[in-house]
Amino acid sequence: MESSLPQQKDRARPRRQLIIFFLIYGVIVAGLLGYLAVFPDHITHETALETTGSATATKPGRYEAVIANWNRYRGKEARAEAR
């Protein structure tokens, strides 16, 4: 009789670990489903940039302003050398 007791403990450990694993997995899945049920806008929510178009259509990019400033600076320099 005493020899069967350690065997039952050895069998119980993997079963207990498996139950704990499924409980943790179930809590994670239930949390994600609950989050998606409470906040459904986060799934299909488009950003303001996607709905209004690209930013370059309304305002020049920063690099374009840098190029314009550089051309203006070089133009002043060229005019100063020509004098």
C-alpha positions, -999 to +999 in steps of 0.1 A: +000+000+000+027+024+008+044+020-026+013+033-045+013+066-026+044+080-043+031+070-077-001+089-072+019+120-062+041+117-093+010+115-115-007+144-097+021+169-104+019+169-142-019+169-141-018+199-117+007+217-139-016+211-170-046+224-151-027+256-140-015+261-176-050+259-190-063+282-163-037+308-171-043+304-208-081+307-203-077+339-182-056+355-210-080+345-237-110+357-217-092+390-209-085+396-246-121+388-256-134+411-228-111+439-239-122+436-275-159+435-264-155+466-242-133+486-267-144+475-302-131+508-317-095+497-313-099+470-339-112+491-368-102+525-357-083+544-384-059+571-375-065+607-384-037+606-410-054+577-428-088+593-430-076+628-440-049+618-464-012+622-462+005+651-444+025+661-475-007+669-494-015+698-471+018+709-458+053+706-473+076+682-455+104+694-434+131+684-459+114+706-485+117+736-462+154+728-455+160+726-493+142+759-498+163+776-470+195+762-484+187+775-519+179+809-505+211+809-486+232+798-516+214+825-538+224+852-514+259+840-513+261+839-551+247+874-554+272+887-528+301+871-548+289+886-581+291+922-567 
